[in-house]
Amino acid sequence: MQTPSRFDRALQALYEGFYNGQLHPEDSCRCAVGTLCNGWSAWKHFSDQHGSLDLNYVGKVHEGLGRRYQGYLPSELLRIEAAFLKGCGYDLPLDHRSKRPASPADVEVIYKGLMCAITELCRLDRIPDLLPHTSALEEIYQQRQLQTA
C-alpha cells in the first residue's frame, strides 16, 4: 500500500521519538506534534488551550492561508495532538483542573497516546488503521518495558 509522504515522515518522527524515549505529553517540543514538527513549539499558538480542537485567530489565519507544517494544516495538527493527549489519559482541553496520568512519562502512557496519534494520522490520510507499524511499535514497547524493569 502506498502512503502519503507526510504520513511516512510523521510516522518516522513519532517512531524515533518513542524509541529514543523523547516523547512527553506535557512538553510542546516533545509531544506528538512537537516531535513530528522537529521540536518546533510555535504550533501551540494555533489554539488557546493545549488539547483543544478550536483554532484561535492565529490558527485561523494560518489555516486560511493554506499553510502546512510537515504537510499538516493547523487544524490537523490540533487533531493529532488531541488524539495523543486523550490516548495518554488526559481530559481535554488541558488546564490546571484536568485529569492527568499519574506518571506522564511512563512508557505505557506514551505508548497508548502514540497509538491514538497514529490512528488519527491514518484517519487524516484515509488509510486503514491496520498497518504494519503496530507490530513494529509493539516490539519496541516490549523492549522498553524490559529495559525499565
Helices and strands as residue ranges (DSSP letters): H 5-19, H 32-36, G 42-46, H 57-64, H 74-88, H 107-124, H 133-148
